[in-house]
Amino acid sequence: MIARIVLSAVLLSSVSIQAHAFCRDDLKELRPRIDRSKQADPARYALANRWWNRAMQEEPYDEVACLEHSSRARKALSGSMGVSGSNGPVTPMAPLGTPPGQQ
């Protein structure tokens, strides 16, 4: 009976330690990707860097918040940025050979 309790406590503590290290490892893998985007796409770099910094601040205290911020940083690198001034979906182009103004 006591052996089960001790074994359960050890397993629970090992799971907690691995979960805490998960976000830290994720941030280590994400940093080089963010650095590579610095020259290629400054807007994505700024957004991803902001989320990465927030994840680093949360990492020692809140695993869930750290994972949320790191996933937002990852999405900032891969998602669409959206175009300002866009009025909605792109309208289809007229078929080739159609004179201008006739669609």
ZADO-1210 file (C-alpha; in nm, 4 decimals, padded with zeros to 6 digits):
<atoms>
<atom x="00.0000" y="00.0000" z="00.0000" code="MET" pos="1"/>
<atom x="00.2748" y="00.2445" z="00.0943" code="ILE" pos="2"/>
<atom x="00.4717" y="00.1399" z="-00.2138" code="ALA" pos="3"/>
<atom x="00.1776" y="00.2384" z="-00.4371" code="ARG" pos="4"/>
<atom x="00.1522" y="00.5790" z="-00.2745" code="ILE" pos="5"/>
<atom x="00.5262" y="00.6407" z="-00.3130" code="VAL" pos="6"/>
<atom x="00.5185" y="00.5188" z="-00.6735" code="LEU" pos="7"/>
<atom x="00.2211" y="00.7433" z="-00.7496" code="SER" pos="8"/>
<atom x="00.3964" y="01.0435" z="-00.5971" code="ALA" pos="9"/>
<atom x="00.7115" y="00.9775" z="-00.8007" code="VAL" pos="10"/>
<atom x="00.5166" y="00.9389" z="-01.1238" code="LEU" pos="11"/>
<atom x="00.3166" y="01.2531" z="-01.0571" code="LEU" pos="12"/>
<atom x="00.6283" y="01.4573" z="-00.9893" code="SER" pos="13"/>
<atom x="00.8019" y="01.3280" z="-01.3025" code="SER" pos="14"/>
<atom x="00.5017" y="01.4214" z="-01.5171" code="VAL" pos="15"/>
<atom x="00.5002" y="01.7711" z="-01.3687" code="SER" pos="16"/>
<atom x="00.8697" y="01.8200" z="-01.4376" code="ILE" pos="17"/>
<atom x="00.8336" y="01.7038" z="-01.7985" code="GLN" pos="18"/>
<atom x="00.5380" y="01.9350" z="-01.8562" code="ALA" pos="19"/>
<atom x="00.7363" y="02.2326" z="-01.7264" code="HIS" pos="20"/>
<atom x="01.0265" y="02.1509" z="-01.9561" code="ALA" pos="21"/>
<atom x="00.7940" y="02.1146" z="-02.2555" code="PHE" pos="22"/>
<atom x="00.7348" y="02.4872" z="-02.3023" code="CYS" pos="23"/>
<atom x="01.1003" y="02.5699" z="-02.2405" code="ARG" pos="24"/>
<atom x="01.2042" y="02.3229" z="-02.5111" code="ASP" pos="25"/>
<atom x="00.9414" y="02.4618" z="-02.7448" code="ASP" pos="26"/>
<atom x="01.0775" y="02.8136" z="-02.6973" code="LEU" pos="27"/>
<atom x="01.4344" y="02.6965" z="-02.7662" code="LYS" pos="28"/>
<atom x="01.3222" y="02.5420" z="-03.0966" code="GLU" pos="29"/>
<atom x="01.1162" y="02.8462" z="-03.1936" code="LEU" pos="30"/>
<atom x="01.3865" y="03.1120" z="-03.1407" code="ARG" pos="31"/>
<atom x="01.5974" y="03.0227" z="-03.4510" code="PRO" pos="32"/>
<atom x="01.2859" y="03.0329" z="-03.6710" code="ARG" pos="33"/>
<atom x="01.2012" y="03.3782" z="-03.5418" code="ILE" pos="34"/>
<atom x="01.5572" y="03.4998" z="-03.5971" code="ASP" pos="35"/>
<atom x="01.5555" y="03.3746" z="-03.9574" code="ARG" pos="36"/>
<atom x="01.2438" y="03.5804" z="-04.0326" code="SER" pos="37"/>
<atom x="01.4060" y="03.9060" z="-03.9181" code="LYS" pos="38"/>
<atom x="01.5380" y="04.0042" z="-04.2615" code="GLN" pos="39"/>
<atom x="01.2820" y="03.8220" z="-04.4733" code="ALA" pos="40"/>
<atom x="00.9661" y="03.9601" z="-04.3126" code="ASP" pos="41"/>
<atom x="01.0093" y="04.2296" z="-04.0464" code="PRO" pos="42"/>
<atom x="00.6355" y="04.2491" z="-03.9667" code="ALA" pos="43"/>
<atom x="00.6157" y="03.8765" z="-03.8911" code="ARG" pos="44"/>
<atom x="00.9396" y="03.8993" z="-03.6946" code="TYR" pos="45"/>
<atom x="00.8041" y="04.1792" z="-03.4747" code="ALA" pos="46"/>
<atom x="00.4787" y="03.9970" z="-03.4030" code="LEU" pos="47"/>
<atom x="00.6424" y="03.6589" z="-03.3388" code="ALA" pos="48"/>
<atom x="00.9116" y="03.8187" z="-03.1246" code="ASN" pos="49"/>
<atom x="00.6490" y="03.9928" z="-02.9116" code="ARG" pos="50"/>
<atom x="00.4656" y="03.6631" z="-02.8448" code="TRP" pos="51"/>
<atom x="00.7941" y="03.4819" z="-02.7800" code="TRP" pos="52"/>
<atom x="00.8946" y="03.7438" z="-02.5206" code="ASN" pos="53"/>
<atom x="00.5599" y="03.7064" z="-02.3457" code="ARG" pos="54"/>
<atom x="00.6019" y="03.3286" z="-02.3420" code="ALA" pos="55"/>
<atom x="00.9467" y="03.3674" z="-02.1879" code="MET" pos="56"/>
<atom x="00.8018" y="03.5874" z="-01.9133" code="GLN" pos="57"/>
<atom x="00.5281" y="03.3323" z="-01.8364" code="GLU" pos="58"/>
<atom x="00.7458" y="03.0202" z="-01.8610" code="GLU" pos="59"/>
<atom x="00.8620" y="03.0024" z="-01.4976" code="PRO" pos="60"/>
<atom x="00.5137" y="03.0653" z="-01.3588" code="TYR" pos="61"/>
<atom x="00.2380" y="02.9400" z="-01.5896" code="ASP" pos="62"/>
<atom x="00.2848" y="02.6502" z="-01.8314" code="GLU" pos="63"/>
<atom x="-00.0498" y="02.6976" z="-02.0042" code="VAL" pos="64"/>
<atom x="00.0061" y="03.0680" z="-02.0719" code="ALA" pos="65"/>
<atom x="00.3576" y="02.9921" z="-02.1950" code="CYS" pos="66"/>
<atom x="00.2264" y="02.7335" z="-02.4414" code="LEU" pos="67"/>
<atom x="-00.0472" y="02.9711" z="-02.5586" code="GLU" pos="68"/>
<atom x="00.1994" y="03.2517" z="-02.6263" code="HIS" pos="69"/>
<atom x="00.4466" y="03.0201" z="-02.8008" code="SER" pos="70"/>
<atom x="00.1703" y="02.8845" z="-03.0256" code="SER" pos="71"/>
<atom x="00.0749" y="03.2425" z="-03.1140" code="ARG" pos="72"/>
<atom x="00.4383" y="03.3125" z="-03.2018" code="ALA" pos="73"/>
<atom x="00.4417" y="03.0038" z="-03.4241" code="ARG" pos="74"/>
<atom x="00.1185" y="03.1160" z="-03.5933" code="LYS" pos="75"/>
<atom x="00.2632" y="03.4626" z="-03.6485" code="ALA" pos="76"/>
<atom x="00.5435" y="03.3025" z="-03.8483" code="LEU" pos="77"/>
<atom x="00.3200" y="03.0849" z="-04.0621" code="SER" pos="78"/>
<atom x="-00.0266" y="03.2464" z="-04.0789" code="GLY" pos="79"/>
<atom x="-00.1490" y="03.5127" z="-04.3158" code="SER" pos="80"/>
<atom x="-00.0923" y="03.8678" z="-04.1979" code="MET" pos="81"/>
<atom x="-00.4035" y="04.0167" z="-04.3586" code="GLY" pos="82"/>
<atom x="-00.3998" y="04.3148" z="-04.5906" code="VAL" pos="83"/>
<atom x="-00.5023" y="04.6522" z="-04.4543" code="SER" pos="84"/>
<atom x="-00.7713" y="04.8204" z="-04.6617" code="GLY" pos="85"/>
<atom x="-00.9065" y="04.4904" z="-04.7868" code="SER" pos="86"/>
<atom x="-01.2791" y="04.5040" z="-04.8578" code="ASN" pos="87"/>
<atom x="-01.3363" y="04.1319" z="-04.8477" code="GLY" pos="88"/>
<atom x="-01.2633" y="03.8348" z="-05.0693" code="PRO" pos="89"/>
<atom x="-01.0892" y="03.8824" z="-05.3998" code="VAL" pos="90"/>
<atom x="-01.3292" y="03.8999" z="-05.6942" code="THR" pos="91"/>
<atom x="-01.2627" y="03.6540" z="-05.9751" code="PRO" pos="92"/>
<atom x="-01.0914" y="03.7819" z="-06.2859" code="MET" pos="93"/>
<atom x="-01.2659" y="03.7984" z="-06.6218" code="ALA" pos="94"/>
<atom x="-01.1817" y="03.5218" z="-06.8701" code="PRO" pos="95"/>
<atom x="-00.8912" y="03.5870" z="-07.1044" code="LEU" pos="96"/>
<atom x="-00.9830" y="03.7816" z="-07.4148" code="GLY" pos="97"/>
<atom x="-01.2674" y="03.9751" z="-07.2492" code="THR" pos="98"/>
<atom x="-01.2463" y="04.3489" z="-07.3196" code="PRO" pos="99"/>
<atom x="-01.1868" y="04.5711" z="-07.0159" code="PRO" pos="100"/>
<atom x="-01.5057" y="04.6675" z="-06.8323" code="GLY" pos="101"/>
<atom x="-01.7044" y="04.3642" z="-06.9540" code="GLN" pos="102"/>
<atom x="-01.7153" y="04.0810" z="-06.7090" code="GLN" pos="103"/>
</atoms>
